[in-house]
Amino acid sequence: MRPKGYVRDKGNMDLAESKVRAVYEPNGSGVESRPTNLLTFHAAPLLMLKPHWHAQVEVNYIVAGSVHYRMHTHELTLKAGQLVLFWGGLPHQMDDLSDDAIYAGGHLPLMHFFRLRLPEDIPHRLMQGATLLSNATDESDPVSFARWNDYARSGDPVKSQHAVNELLLRLERVRFEAYELVGNSPRLDPQHESIELQSSRNVGRMCDFIAENFLSDIDSVDIAAAADLHPKYAMSIFKRSTGMTLNEYVSLLRLSYAQALLLREDANVLRVAMESGFGSLSAFNKSFRKIAGMSPSDFRRDARDMPLLSSDALAS
């Protein structure tokens, strides 16, 4: 599917598109640079020319119009009034949207996500690639999402915390209403469902410690100790809940942070590797290639060369 308004050369410079849209461009102050912060938004979405990823669970509420996503395992079109949650650590791309599209929501670090009182199977299914889709929204949601975004960006810590608390409570309402899990993620083994609530609490405690220390030299023993757990048990419940090992999650946070550093004008790959918590350049390159499919140097080059089209680029 070709994004509307994206101009491509057909031999005879076809610039007849009525509206050229801006496209998403990663930057040094975006969601990738703050993997442990709960960030909110309320805006017209931007097309993505390629998939991206970040270390938070993403919440999208479609205020107006429609958008289309290519997820890791599936595609879906979202319309006004629909609410979705999905794990941003898997590649995803908004590749089409209507001219009047407006969306709102937030990016939830796992330390918040695993404290949500959701149906027991949801955290596991989302971390494996499913998207939670809810049509059970009402006329209060557009007003609420706008207010939460205003409060979160007000500079007032009391207002900001109030917005976070209300947003998390709104998401917990999913357990009382109809929802659908889109995508072929494996269901949780029924024998584990009864212990999943306590596991989620423990995972939340581990995520707290990781969020505070992911740029330092930490390992699974340190993380388990912070949650008062045996290392083997800690590794087991984290893997079962998130689909990742503890080391993989720490690396994901470091890589998300590294993406932002690589976009700085004076970025040096070796310095970025060290500042992101990797002990060596080889470890950084290996981890970055595994998730991004390219080297850090190639990522930096591609991001800087990405064509950014503004809405008035062809106004004449």
N, C-alpha and C positions, 0 to 999 in steps of 0.2 A: 504494500500500500504506500503510495507516495503522499507525504504530508501536503495538505493544501497550502498553497502560497510558497512552496519551496521551489525556487527557480532553477531549472536545469537547461543547459544549452542543447537545442535541437537542430543546430546548423543555422537557422535563421533566427537568432536571438529572440526567442519567444518570451516576452515580458508582459504578457497580457493578463497575468493574474491580477485580480482586483485588489488583493491585499497580501503583502509579504509579511510573514510572521517572524518574530524573533525566535531563536532557538536556545535551548538550555546550554549553558557553557559552565563547566566546573570552574570554581574560583577558590582562592585561598581563604575566603571567609564563609564558605557555604557549609552545607550539612556535613560534608566529608571531613571538615576541619574540627568539628565538635562532636565526636562520636559518643560522648557521655552526657551531653546536654539534651534536655527535652526542648525541642524547638517547635514553634507554631508558625502557621502561614495562613493567609487569606488573600488570594490573588488570581489573576488570569494565568493559567498554566502555560508553560513553554514546551514546544516540541523538542524531543530528544533525537539527535541524529544517530545515536548509537546507545546501547544499553549502558546503564551505570549501576552502581551498588554503593551502599553505605551501611554502617553498623547499627542501625536502629530499625525497629518495627515502624512502618509508615501507616498513618491514618489519613484517608481521603474521604471528605464529604463533598459531594458534587452539589454546589449551590445553584448553578445554572448551566444549561447546555449539556454537552456530552464529551467524553474523552475515551480513547481506546488505548489499552495497555497490551504490550507483549511481555508476559511474565516468563519465568524460567521454564515452566512446564505447560503453559496454557495462554490463551488470549481472552480478553473480555472488554466489552464496551460498557461504560458506566454512564448513567443518565441522572438528571437533576433529582435530588432526593435520596440517592443511594449512598450508602456508607460502606467502606471497605477497610480491612486491615490486612497487611501482608509484610513478610520479612524482607527488609531491604538489603540484607546480606547476600541475596541471590540476584543475579542480573535482571533488570527490568527496564522497560522503555515505553514512554508515552509517545506513540508514533502518529497519532491523529487526534484532532479535537475540533469541536465546532467553533464558529467565530465568536459566539457569546459565552464560551465556557468560563466558569469561575469555580474554583475549588478551594476548600479550607481543610485544615487538619493539623497534624503534627508528626514529629519524628520521636519515637519513644525509645530511649535506651533500654536494654534488657533488664536493668535493675528496676525500672518502673513496670515493664511489661509482665515480668514474672510475679509481681505483686497484685496484679489484677485478679479479681475473683471471677474468673470466666469458667465455662464448662470445661471439665478436666481434660478433654481431648484437644481443645483448641490450641494451646501453646505448642504442643507436639506437632500438630498438623501444619500450623503456619510455619514453623521452623523447617519443616520438610518441603515447603514450597506451595502449600495451599493458600488461597485467598479467601478470607471471610467476607461474605457479601450480605448486607442487611438492607431490606426495604422498609424496616419498621422505624421510620423517622417521622417527624411531625413538624408543624409550623414553628416550633420553638428552636429547632436546630440551626437554621440560618442565622438567627439573632445570637444564639449562644456561641457558635463558632466564631462569629465576628467579635463578640465581646471578649472571649478568651484570648484571641490574638491581640486585641488592643491592650488587655491587662498584661499579657506576657511581655509585651514590648514597651510598657509604660515607664520602665526604669524604677518602679516602686516594687521592692521585694515582697511586700505583703500582697499587693494585687497580683503579682506574678505567681506566687504560691497558690493563691486562691484560684487562679485560672487553671493551674496544673491539677489541683484537687478536683475541680468541677469536671475537667476533661476526663480524668481517670474514672470518676463516678459515672459519667455518661457512657463510657465504653463498657463498664461493668453491667450496664442495663441490657447488654446483648444477651445475657444469660436468661432473661425473663421473656425474650421475644424471639420471633422466628428469624432464622438466619440460614445461610447456605455456605458450605465449604466447597469452593471451586478449585479443581485441580486434582491430580491423582496422587495425593500424598498418602502414605500408609497410615492406617488407623492405629491408635495405641492398643497394645496388648491388653485385653480386659483385666487380666490378673494384676496389672500395674495401676489401674485407674483409682483404686481405693487409697493408694499412697501418693498419688500425684500432687495433692495439695501441699503436703509437707515437703515433698521434693521441690516444688516451685518456691516455697519459702527459702529453702536452703540455697537454691540456685540464685535467688534474689540477693541473699547475703554474699555469696561468692562474687556476683556481678558488682556489688557495692565496692568490695575490695579491689577488684580488677579495675574499675573505673578510676579509683584513686591512684592506682599504682602501675598502670599498663605501660607507662614509659620507663619504668624502672626494671631492674633485673629480677623478675619474679618467676616462680615455677609452680607446679601443681601442689607441692608440699606447702608453700607459703599460702596459697589460695585456700586450701583445705583447712589449714590451721586458723585462718581468719574467720571461718565459719564453724569452728569447733567440730570438724569432721575428720574421719580417717581419709587419707589421700585416695585410696582405692575406691572407697564409697563415694567420695566427692566426684571423682572422675566418672564413675558409673552413672550417677544421677544427672550429672551435667550433660553427658553424652546422650542419655535417654531423653532428656527434656528438650535439648536444642539441636541434636543431630551433629554437634561439633564436639571435639575434645576441648579441654580447657586451653591447651596450647594454641589450637586453631582459633579460638575466640580472642585470645590475647593478640594473636597475629592479625586478626581482622581489624581490631581497634587500631593497632599500630599502622596497618596499611591504609585505613581510612584517613588517619591523621597525616600519613605520608603523602597521600594524594594532594592534599592542600599545600603542603610544603613544596612539592614539585612544581606547583604553578607560580611560585614566586619568581620574580625576574632574576634574582641572584642564586637560584636553586643549584646546588651541587649535590649530585646523587649520593656520594659518600657521606656528606654532612647530613643529608636527609635520613639516610639509613641509621646513623648514630643518634640523631635527635628523635627518631621515631621508636627507639628502644631496641633496635636490632643490634646484635653484637658484632655483626660483620656485613660487609657488602655482599658476599656470596649468599648469606642467609636471606638478606633483603631481596636480592634479585630472584631467588628461587621462590620465595613466598609471593612476591608481586606477580611473577609470571603465572603462578598457579591460579590466582583469582582473577587477574586482569587479562591474561592471555597475551601479554606483551611485557617487554622490559620497562623498568622505570624511565629510562631515557626515551624510549619510543612513546610512552604515555605522555611525557612532558612535551615532546615535539608535536604529537597529534593534537593535544589540547590547545596548544598555542596557535596551531594552524587551522583550527576549526573555524569555518565561516560563520560569523554571527550576523544574522539578517535582522535589521530593525524594521518596525512597522512602517516607517516612512522612507525606507531605503530607495523605493522606486516611486516616490510621490510625484515626480514630474511627469 
